[in-house]
């Protein structure tokens, strides 16, 4: 499957949050909500139905080399800075963070 065929969702995690605050189908919709509410946090793009762990390995961004890196605890907490993401402060995007 071509990368362009994947469905992308945008997940917002508020500053200091443990759980996501919102999920959006389009970045523009997410940014309107973030700005309207003057939120601080991170907006990250995720491929629907693709675990981040598998996504990172499949694109050679990560290679598990230690036994604990294959554990369920590690996989369940895995995140990747390679995912497209943007940082916001008081509803405004930090333009320096754009890829």
MDTraj code that builds the backbone (N, CA, C; nanometers):
import mdtraj as md
import numpy as np

residues = "UNK UNK UNK UNK UNK UNK UNK UNK UNK UNK UNK UNK UNK UNK UNK UNK UNK UNK UNK UNK UNK UNK UNK UNK UNK UNK UNK UNK UNK UNK UNK UNK UNK UNK UNK UNK UNK UNK UNK UNK UNK UNK UNK UNK UNK UNK UNK UNK UNK UNK UNK UNK UNK UNK UNK UNK UNK UNK UNK UNK UNK UNK UNK UNK UNK UNK UNK UNK UNK UNK UNK UNK UNK UNK UNK UNK UNK UNK UNK UNK UNK UNK UNK UNK UNK UNK UNK UNK UNK UNK UNK UNK UNK UNK UNK UNK UNK UNK UNK".split()
xyz = np.array([
    [0.0847, -0.1189, 0.0000],
    [0.0000, 0.0000, 0.0000],
    [0.0885, 0.1241, 0.0000],
    [0.0574, 0.2162, -0.0873],
    [0.1319, 0.3411, -0.0944],
    [0.1040, 0.4250, 0.0292],
    [0.2044, 0.5039, 0.0722],
    [0.1866, 0.5881, 0.1905],
    [0.0668, 0.6813, 0.1752],
    [0.0421, 0.7310, 0.0551],
    [-0.0687, 0.8234, 0.0333],
    [-0.2047, 0.7559, 0.0516],
    [-0.2080, 0.6224, 0.0541],
    [-0.3325, 0.5494, 0.0706],
    [-0.3725, 0.5342, 0.2171],
    [-0.2852, 0.5677, 0.3086],
    [-0.3153, 0.5547, 0.4503],
    [-0.4056, 0.6683, 0.4961],
    [-0.4957, 0.6364, 0.5871],
    [-0.5785, 0.7388, 0.6489],
    [-0.5017, 0.7971, 0.7661],
    [-0.4880, 0.9281, 0.7674],
    [-0.4154, 0.9974, 0.8734],
    [-0.5151, 1.0601, 0.9695],
    [-0.4884, 1.0471, 1.0986],
    [-0.5645, 1.1192, 1.2002],
    [-0.4664, 1.2053, 1.2780],
    [-0.5168, 1.3152, 1.3303],
    [-0.4363, 1.4098, 1.4068],
    [-0.4804, 1.4039, 1.5530],
    [-0.3855, 1.3766, 1.6411],
    [-0.4154, 1.3591, 1.7832],
    [-0.3517, 1.4727, 1.8619],
    [-0.4328, 1.5386, 1.9460],
    [-0.3821, 1.6475, 2.0289],
    [-0.3644, 1.5992, 2.1716],
    [-0.2439, 1.6216, 2.2245],
    [-0.2114, 1.5934, 2.3642],
    [-0.1777, 1.7257, 2.4300],
    [-0.2592, 1.7657, 2.5251],
    [-0.2365, 1.8915, 2.5948],
    [-0.1110, 1.8860, 2.6801],
    [-0.0495, 2.0008, 2.6979],
    [0.0722, 2.0121, 2.7780],
    [0.0499, 1.9500, 2.9160],
    [0.1364, 1.8564, 2.9531],
    [0.1265, 1.7887, 3.0815],
    [0.0228, 1.6782, 3.0853],
    [-0.0469, 1.6568, 2.9750],
    [-0.1518, 1.5552, 2.9701],
    [-0.0959, 1.4146, 2.9597],
    [-0.1761, 1.3197, 3.0034],
    [-0.1410, 1.1787, 2.9921],
    [-0.2202, 1.1152, 2.8785],
    [-0.3434, 1.1597, 2.8611],
    [-0.4314, 1.1056, 2.7579],
    [-0.4598, 1.2129, 2.6531],
    [-0.4852, 1.1682, 2.5315],
    [-0.5166, 1.2642, 2.4255],
    [-0.6456, 1.3379, 2.4577],
    [-0.6516, 1.4629, 2.4152],
    [-0.7688, 1.5470, 2.4395],
    [-0.8647, 1.5454, 2.3216],
    [-0.8135, 1.5175, 2.2011],
    [-0.8986, 1.5202, 2.0826],
    [-0.8301, 1.4497, 1.9659],
    [-0.9128, 1.4004, 1.8734],
    [-0.8647, 1.3363, 1.7508],
    [-0.9395, 1.3998, 1.6339],
    [-0.8643, 1.4344, 1.5290],
    [-0.9221, 1.5060, 1.4153],
    [-0.8885, 1.4360, 1.2840],
    [-0.9752, 1.4550, 1.1869],
    [-0.9521, 1.3990, 1.0538],
    [-0.8610, 1.4878, 0.9697],
    [-0.8518, 1.6160, 1.0045],
    [-0.7692, 1.7095, 0.9278],
    [-0.6933, 1.8021, 1.0216],
    [-0.5717, 1.8329, 0.9837],
    [-0.4891, 1.9221, 1.0650],
    [-0.5535, 2.0601, 1.0800],
    [-0.6129, 2.1096, 0.9731],
    [-0.6725, 2.2435, 0.9762],
    [-0.7841, 2.2527, 1.0805],
    [-0.8649, 2.1481, 1.0909],
    [-0.9727, 2.1460, 1.1904],
    [-0.9128, 2.1470, 1.3307],
    [-0.8086, 2.0674, 1.3497],
    [-0.7413, 2.0624, 1.4798],
    [-0.6845, 2.1987, 1.5170],
    [-0.6198, 2.2640, 1.4218],
    [-0.5578, 2.3932, 1.4509],
    [-0.6608, 2.5010, 1.4828],
    [-0.7780, 2.4938, 1.4207],
    [-0.8835, 2.5901, 1.4547],
    [-0.9275, 2.5700, 1.5999],
    [-0.9449, 2.4451, 1.6404],
    [-0.9861, 2.4136, 1.7777],
    [-0.8787, 2.4551, 1.8780],
    [-0.7527, 2.4271, 1.8461],
    [-0.6410, 2.4635, 1.9341],
    [-0.6357, 2.6151, 1.9517],
    [-0.6466, 2.6884, 1.8410],
    [-0.6413, 2.8352, 1.8469],
    [-0.7610, 2.8921, 1.9230],
    [-0.8794, 2.8412, 1.8929],
    [-1.0021, 2.8901, 1.9567],
    [-0.9969, 2.8757, 2.1091],
    [-0.9339, 2.7686, 2.1553],
    [-0.9262, 2.7411, 2.2987],
    [-0.7931, 2.7809, 2.3614],
    [-0.7049, 2.8422, 2.2797],
    [-0.5737, 2.8891, 2.3252],
    [-0.4969, 2.7795, 2.3998],
    [-0.4907, 2.6623, 2.3363],
    [-0.4301, 2.5456, 2.3998],
    [-0.2797, 2.5376, 2.3777],
    [-0.2144, 2.4699, 2.4701],
    [-0.0723, 2.4384, 2.4583],
    [-0.0594, 2.2868, 2.4578],
    [0.0270, 2.2361, 2.3717],
    [0.0467, 2.0920, 2.3636],
    [0.1034, 2.0528, 2.2293],
    [0.0838, 1.9264, 2.1933],
    [0.1407, 1.8710, 2.0712],
    [0.0323, 1.8077, 1.9851],
    [0.0375, 1.8365, 1.8556],
    [-0.0523, 1.7764, 1.7576],
    [0.0315, 1.6821, 1.6721],
    [-0.0060, 1.5547, 1.6688],
    [0.0733, 1.4531, 1.6000],
    [-0.0117, 1.3781, 1.4987],
    [0.0468, 1.3509, 1.3820],
    [-0.0194, 1.2725, 1.2775],
    [0.0085, 1.1244, 1.3006],
    [-0.0982, 1.0446, 1.2942],
    [-0.0867, 0.8997, 1.3075],
    [-0.1598, 0.8336, 1.1921],
    [-0.1025, 0.7230, 1.1424],
    [-0.1711, 0.6432, 1.0415],
    [-0.2731, 0.5565, 1.1137],
    [-0.3958, 0.5615, 1.0683],
    [-0.5018, 0.4815, 1.1273],
    [-0.4713, 0.3331, 1.1066],
    [-0.4937, 0.2537, 1.2084],
    [-0.4732, 0.1082, 1.2065],
    [-0.3266, 0.0669, 1.1949],
    [-0.2343, 0.1579, 1.2235],
    [-0.0918, 0.1261, 1.2190],
    [-0.0278, 0.1623, 1.3524],
    [0.0156, 0.0629, 1.4295],
    [0.0832, 0.0941, 1.5556],
    [0.2099, 0.1764, 1.5307],
    [0.2359, 0.2716, 1.6171],
    [0.3536, 0.3582, 1.6019],
    [0.4814, 0.2746, 1.6012],
    [0.4879, 0.1744, 1.6865],
    [0.6039, 0.0850, 1.6932],
    [0.6295, 0.0213, 1.5563],
    [0.5252, -0.0350, 1.4958],
    [0.5387, -0.0980, 1.3640],
    [0.5713, 0.0048, 1.2562],
    [0.5097, 0.1231, 1.2660],
    [0.5349, 0.2313, 1.1706],
    [0.6828, 0.2696, 1.1716],
    [0.7390, 0.2870, 1.2901],
    [0.8791, 0.3287, 1.3025],
    [0.9744, 0.2207, 1.2515],
    [0.9466, 0.0960, 1.2834],
    [1.0306, -0.0141, 1.2358],
    [1.0198, -0.0266, 1.0838],
    [0.8987, -0.0178, 1.0312],
    [0.8764, -0.0316, 0.8870],
    [0.9442, 0.0752, 0.8036],
    [0.9712, 0.1894, 0.8635],
    [1.0374, 0.2992, 0.7923],
    [1.1843, 0.3148, 0.8330],
    [1.2342, 0.2156, 0.9044],
    [1.3738, 0.2138, 0.9506],
    [1.4090, 0.3317, 1.0402],
    [1.3099, 0.3833, 1.1147],
    [1.3361, 0.4881, 1.2130],
    [1.3776, 0.4273, 1.3464],
    [1.3453, 0.3010, 1.3659],
    [1.3766, 0.2327, 1.4913],
    [1.4013, 0.0856, 1.4625],
    [1.5013, 0.0303, 1.5329],
    [1.5296, -0.1122, 1.5216],
    [1.5487, -0.1659, 1.6624],
    [1.4606, -0.2560, 1.7075],
    [1.4778, -0.3109, 1.8417],
    [1.6039, -0.3973, 1.8465],
    [1.6947, -0.3616, 1.9355],
    [1.8209, -0.4346, 1.9469],
    [1.8365, -0.5029, 2.0819],
    [1.7483, -0.4701, 2.1753],
    [1.7552, -0.5290, 2.3093],
    [1.6247, -0.6023, 2.3373],
    [1.6303, -0.7044, 2.4203],
    [1.5123, -0.7865, 2.4502],
    [1.3962, -0.7026, 2.5029],
    [1.4235, -0.6070, 2.5918],
    [1.3140, -0.5279, 2.6501],
    [1.2429, -0.4421, 2.5452],
    [1.3098, -0.4158, 2.4328],
    [1.2488, -0.3348, 2.3269],
    [1.1450, -0.4127, 2.2458],
    [1.1301, -0.5408, 2.2784],
    [1.0266, -0.6234, 2.2158],
    [0.9171, -0.6596, 2.3161],
    [0.9283, -0.6058, 2.4367],
    [0.8315, -0.6381, 2.5419],
    [0.7004, -0.5627, 2.5209],
    [0.5935, -0.6185, 2.5744],
    [0.4626, -0.5538, 2.5611],
    [0.4615, -0.4177, 2.6293],
    [0.5300, -0.4036, 2.7414],
    [0.5351, -0.2740, 2.8103],
    [0.6022, -0.1682, 2.7225],
    [0.7138, -0.2044, 2.6610],
    [0.7860, -0.1109, 2.5748],
    [0.7008, -0.0731, 2.4533],
    [0.6437, -0.1734, 2.3872],
    [0.5634, -0.1489, 2.2670],
    [0.4426, -0.0619, 2.3002],
    [0.3790, -0.0875, 2.4139],
    [0.2613, -0.0116, 2.4535],
    [0.2882, 0.1335, 2.4868],
    [0.4119, 0.1661, 2.5195],
    [0.4489, 0.3043, 2.5539],
    [0.5313, 0.3725, 2.4457],
    [0.5543, 0.3029, 2.3372],
    [0.6438, 0.3530, 2.2331],
    [0.5865, 0.4764, 2.1639],
    [0.6723, 0.5724, 2.1386],
    [0.6382, 0.6885, 2.0564],
    [0.7607, 0.7226, 1.9725],
    [0.7406, 0.8010, 1.8700],
    [0.8511, 0.8343, 1.7806],
    [0.8508, 0.9821, 1.7455],
    [0.9646, 1.0453, 1.7644],
    [0.9794, 1.1864, 1.7272],
    [0.9806, 1.2029, 1.5753],
    [0.9908, 1.0913, 1.5015],
    [0.9886, 1.0984, 1.3554],
    [0.8484, 1.1238, 1.3009],
    [0.7467, 1.0986, 1.3812],
    [0.6096, 1.1247, 1.3363],
    [0.5924, 1.2752, 1.3152],
    [0.5169, 1.3115, 1.2132],
    [0.4919, 1.4538, 1.1885],
    [0.4163, 1.5106, 1.3081],
    [0.4715, 1.6160, 1.3658],
    [0.4080, 1.6744, 1.4841],
    [0.4404, 1.8226, 1.4941],
    [0.3534, 1.8928, 1.5666],
    [0.3659, 2.0374, 1.5823],
    [0.3390, 2.0736, 1.7273],
    [0.4149, 2.1701, 1.7764],
    [0.4003, 2.2171, 1.9143],
    [0.3237, 2.3493, 1.9153],
    [0.2376, 2.3641, 2.0152],
    [0.1545, 2.4841, 2.0288],
    [0.1698, 2.5418, 2.1685],
    [0.1663, 2.6737, 2.1751],
    [0.1666, 2.7451, 2.3032],
    [0.0578, 2.8508, 2.2957],
    [-0.0361, 2.8431, 2.3872],
    [-0.1470, 2.9392, 2.3924],
    [-0.2185, 2.9528, 2.2578],
    [-0.2363, 2.8395, 2.1900],
    [-0.3102, 2.8373, 2.0644],
    [-0.2308, 2.8687, 1.9400],
    [-0.1033, 2.9005, 1.9556],
    [-0.0203, 2.9368, 1.8404],
    [0.0860, 2.8293, 1.8162],
    [0.1040, 2.7957, 1.6896],
    [0.2025, 2.6951, 1.6513],
    [0.3420, 2.7553, 1.6542],
    [0.4354, 2.6800, 1.7097],
    [0.5753, 2.7216, 1.7090],
    [0.6303, 2.6886, 1.5708],
    [0.6355, 2.7874, 1.4837],
    [0.6761, 2.7669, 1.3442],
    [0.8130, 2.7016, 1.3306],
    [0.8994, 2.7186, 1.4278],
    [1.0325, 2.6581, 1.4206],
    [1.0251, 2.5066, 1.4301],
    [0.9150, 2.4533, 1.4792],
    [0.8997, 2.3095, 1.4946],
    [0.8487, 2.2412, 1.3686],
    [0.8022, 2.3173, 1.2698],
    [0.7477, 2.2558, 1.1485],
    [0.8577, 2.1835, 1.0732],
    [0.8275, 2.0616, 1.0265],
    [0.9277, 1.9869, 0.9480],
    [0.9500, 2.0496, 0.8116],
])
top = md.Topology()
chain = top.add_chain()
for i, resn in enumerate(residues, 1):
    res = top.add_residue(resn, chain, resSeq=i)
    for name in ("N", "CA", "C"):
        top.add_atom(name, md.element.get_by_symbol(name[0]), res)
traj = md.Trajectory(xyz[None], top)
